[in-house]
């Protein structure tokens, strides 16, 4: 291909990038993401009986699969790209170990009646992996910037809804979903409580489109670094101001849940971004902390006092419960040290039978053993490691995108040490999406590849033209 032809092809790809593309798969993915941010998927079930949960996201995943097949997806194109296979390999290894942990102790699991529970958890894990694969095979590098903008918009709107919920007690996400579904499904009542005296340990219960404030805060703070990095790269006052406003809203809404996670995650993200952009972050952080504190005091009164109350945190029931997390599961871990007691055999909805740990890493050690825990951690680290090269090559396309998306993965890495993240679907959905975006961003334009179906069509066209010419 000549230089002129290559330049023309690049320009065509840029013009066909999301949201200006007519390709259906990116838009279907965008619809799925809108559902995650605006619909309480964990509390919404359709009136259709299935072997697994009838939650609305299960049907949305089926739509993704059918769309991928119908529109060609990328078929086997991902295997031919220059995109790193590190994350995909790590995810496959974790899946294999999860299946092995179930099969190697299937007799005991069946006798205890835990197999149906494991089926449901595997269905959920499969949903996470399908979303990630769909993103990897449906998006081009040129689409990532548009999707980052789109995610910032979704998170900003969700933040506004959460702040309204904090002030009024009205959860717009639950109410509008109930109104739209009508008799086709059912939505559980929102657990919102805006009076601390009636909440847990003097905290409000603000959940947004989730069942727990931790999940709502995680969703927003995985997206927050997207706007933060754009602030650092802004070339105009308008761009800087819009992204700064998005960062403030996301942090304020996360803190409005009165969860310590909303304080720890921004610190982890800022430290990670500062490792690659130290000078801009050093200039931004001092004034940013002051402005954020003032904005949060106005937008979510009392939230800062709750999340920074060290004395109450040390003596809270949550902290005391965390202290005994590993001690209480240690006998079971020692009985199944390498492969665990079986993935998905823990039921957080039955606290009388299963201990609820506030640490996903302990849960993974309990379920899939030391091997599975290592694979789980490596699955989260893989996109972060993949992004390093792209981030350090400042002039390369995708450096800022790789930094922003990998910072989202860092947020999930920290989150897993703070609560049982896989028990709240929105948090892992966001991680598996952001991990796919990081893989695409790190590869740059060179990672694009012609889908197999399109490639076959081109070859057939060339052969027909050659036949006519002869």
ChimeraX attribute file (.defattr): number of C-alpha atoms within 10 A of each C-alpha:
attribute: neighborCount
match mode: 1-to-1
recipient: residues
	/A:1	7
	/A:2	7
	/A:3	8
	/A:4	9
	/A:5	10
	/A:6	11
	/A:7	12
	/A:8	12
	/A:9	13
	/A:10	14
	/A:11	11
	/A:12	11
	/A:13	18
	/A:14	16
	/A:15	13
	/A:16	16
	/A:17	21
	/A:18	23
	/A:19	18
	/A:20	11
	/A:21	15
	/A:22	11
	/A:23	15
	/A:24	14
	/A:25	21
	/A:26	22
	/A:27	15
	/A:28	18
	/A:29	21
	/A:30	17
	/A:31	12
	/A:32	17
	/A:33	21
	/A:34	15
	/A:35	18
	/A:36	22
	/A:37	24
	/A:38	21
	/A:39	24
	/A:40	27
	/A:41	23
	/A:42	21
	/A:43	17
	/A:44	21
	/A:45	22
	/A:46	18
	/A:47	13
	/A:48	10
	/A:49	9
	/A:50	9
	/A:51	8
	/A:52	15
	/A:53	18
	/A:54	16
	/A:55	21
	/A:56	19
	/A:57	23
	/A:58	20
	/A:59	14
	/A:60	17
	/A:61	18
	/A:62	13
	/A:63	14
	/A:64	21
	/A:65	16
	/A:66	13
	/A:67	17
	/A:68	19
	/A:69	12
	/A:70	9
	/A:71	14
	/A:72	17
	/A:73	25
	/A:74	21
	/A:75	16
	/A:76	13
	/A:77	18
	/A:78	22
	/A:79	13
	/A:80	13
	/A:81	16
	/A:82	15
	/A:83	21
	/A:84	20
	/A:85	16
	/A:86	17
	/A:87	23
	/A:88	20
	/A:89	15
	/A:90	21
	/A:91	21
	/A:92	15
	/A:93	18
	/A:94	22
	/A:95	20
	/A:96	13
	/A:97	23
	/A:98	26
	/A:99	18
	/A:100	18
	/A:101	24
	/A:102	24
	/A:103	13
	/A:104	14
	/A:105	15
	/A:106	16
	/A:107	11
	/A:108	14
	/A:109	19
	/A:110	12
	/A:111	9
	/A:112	10
	/A:113	11
	/A:114	17
	/A:115	20
	/A:116	15
	/A:117	17
	/A:118	20
	/A:119	16
	/A:120	16
	/A:121	21
	/A:122	18
	/A:123	16
	/A:124	22
	/A:125	18
	/A:126	15
	/A:127	22
	/A:128	21
	/A:129	20
	/A:130	19
	/A:131	21
	/A:132	23
	/A:133	17
	/A:134	23
	/A:135	22
	/A:136	24
	/A:137	25
	/A:138	25
	/A:139	23
	/A:140	25
	/A:141	25
	/A:142	22
	/A:143	22
	/A:144	23
	/A:145	19
	/A:146	15
	/A:147	20
	/A:148	20
	/A:149	16
	/A:150	17
	/A:151	21
	/A:152	22
	/A:153	15
	/A:154	19
	/A:155	25
	/A:156	24
	/A:157	16
	/A:158	24
	/A:159	26
	/A:160	17
	/A:161	19
	/A:162	32
	/A:163	26
	/A:164	19
	/A:165	24
	/A:166	27
	/A:167	15
	/A:168	12
	/A:169	18
	/A:170	20
	/A:171	22
	/A:172	19
	/A:173	21
	/A:174	23
	/A:175	15
	/A:176	13
	/A:177	20
	/A:178	20
	/A:179	10
	/A:180	10
	/A:181	14
	/A:182	11
	/A:183	10
	/A:184	11
	/A:185	17
	/A:186	16
	/A:187	21
	/A:188	13
	/A:189	13
	/A:190	23
	/A:191	18
	/A:192	21
	/A:193	20
	/A:194	19
	/A:195	14
	/A:196	14
	/A:197	11
	/A:198	12
	/A:199	15
	/A:200	11
	/A:201	13
	/A:202	13
	/A:203	21
	/A:204	24
	/A:205	26
	/A:206	34
	/A:207	26
	/A:208	35
	/A:209	29
	/A:210	28
	/A:211	23
	/A:212	19
	/A:213	27
	/A:214	25
	/A:215	27
	/A:216	26
	/A:217	32
	/A:218	26
	/A:219	28
	/A:220	29
	/A:221	27
	/A:222	28
	/A:223	29
	/A:224	30
	/A:225	25
	/A:226	27
	/A:227	26
	/A:228	23
	/A:229	22
	/A:230	20
	/A:231	23
	/A:232	16
	/A:233	13
	/A:234	15
	/A:235	10
	/A:236	9
	/A:237	9
	/A:238	10
	/A:239	14
	/A:240	18
	/A:241	13
	/A:242	14
	/A:243	23
	/A:244	18
	/A:245	14
	/A:246	24
	/A:247	26
	/A:248	23
	/A:249	26
	/A:250	29
	/A:251	23
	/A:252	28
	/A:253	34
	/A:254	35
	/A:255	27
	/A:256	34
	/A:257	31
	/A:258	27
	/A:259	23
	/A:260	20
	/A:261	23
	/A:262	26
	/A:263	18
	/A:264	15
	/A:265	26
	/A:266	18
	/A:267	12
	/A:268	16
	/A:269	23
	/A:270	18
	/A:271	15
	/A:272	19
	/A:273	20
	/A:274	15
	/A:275	10
	/A:276	15
	/A:277	16
	/A:278	14
	/A:279	10
	/A:280	14
	/A:281	19
	/A:282	11
	/A:283	10
	/A:284	13
	/A:285	14
	/A:286	10
	/A:287	10
	/A:288	15
	/A:289	11
	/A:290	10
	/A:291	13
	/A:292	17
	/A:293	16
	/A:294	13
	/A:295	16
	/A:296	22
	/A:297	16
	/A:298	12
	/A:299	21
	/A:300	21
	/A:301	16
	/A:302	17
	/A:303	25
	/A:304	20
	/A:305	11
	/A:306	20
	/A:307	21
	/A:308	14
	/A:309	11
	/A:310	11
	/A:311	8
	/A:312	14
	/A:313	16
	/A:314	11
	/A:315	10
	/A:316	12
	/A:317	12
	/A:318	12
	/A:319	13
	/A:320	12
	/A:321	13
	/A:322	16
	/A:323	12
	/A:324	12
	/A:325	17
	/A:326	16
	/A:327	10
	/A:328	12
	/A:329	17
	/A:330	16
	/A:331	12
	/A:332	14
	/A:333	23
	/A:334	12
	/A:335	12
	/A:336	20
	/A:337	18
	/A:338	18
	/A:339	26
	/A:340	29
	/A:341	26
	/A:342	28
	/A:343	29
	/A:344	26
	/A:345	22
	/A:346	21
	/A:347	17
	/A:348	14
	/A:349	11
	/A:350	10
	/A:351	10
	/A:352	9
	/A:353	10
	/A:354	13
	/A:355	17
	/A:356	21
	/A:357	21
	/A:358	21
	/A:359	18
	/A:360	22
	/A:361	22
	/A:362	22
	/A:363	28
	/A:364	27
	/A:365	27
	/A:366	30
	/A:367	27
	/A:368	31
	/A:369	27
	/A:370	18
	/A:371	19
	/A:372	27
	/A:373	24
	/A:374	16
	/A:375	24
	/A:376	23
	/A:377	16
	/A:378	20
	/A:379	23
	/A:380	22
	/A:381	20
	/A:382	23
	/A:383	30
	/A:384	24
	/A:385	16
	/A:386	24
	/A:387	27
	/A:388	16
	/A:389	15
	/A:390	22
	/A:391	23
	/A:392	14
	/A:393	12
	/A:394	12
	/A:395	10
	/A:396	14
	/A:397	18
	/A:398	25
	/A:399	21
	/A:400	24
	/A:401	26
	/A:402	30
	/A:403	26
	/A:404	30
	/A:405	32
	/A:406	37
	/A:407	30
	/A:408	29
	/A:409	26
	/A:410	21
	/A:411	25
	/A:412	26
	/A:413	21
	/A:414	15
	/A:415	24
	/A:416	21
	/A:417	14
	/A:418	20
	/A:419	22
	/A:420	20
	/A:421	23
	/A:422	19
	/A:423	18
	/A:424	19
	/A:425	20
	/A:426	24
	/A:427	24
	/A:428	23
	/A:429	23
	/A:430	24
	/A:431	26
	/A:432	25
	/A:433	24
	/A:434	25
	/A:435	29
	/A:436	25
	/A:437	28
	/A:438	32
	/A:439	28
	/A:440	33
	/A:441	32
	/A:442	33
	/A:443	23
	/A:444	22
	/A:445	19
	/A:446	13
	/A:447	18
	/A:448	21
	/A:449	18
	/A:450	15
	/A:451	19
	/A:452	17
	/A:453	15
	/A:454	13
	/A:455	13
	/A:456	12
	/A:457	12
	/A:458	13
	/A:459	11
	/A:460	12
	/A:461	12
	/A:462	12
	/A:463	12
	/A:464	11
	/A:465	11
	/A:466	10
	/A:467	9
	/A:468	8
	/A:469	7
	/A:470	5
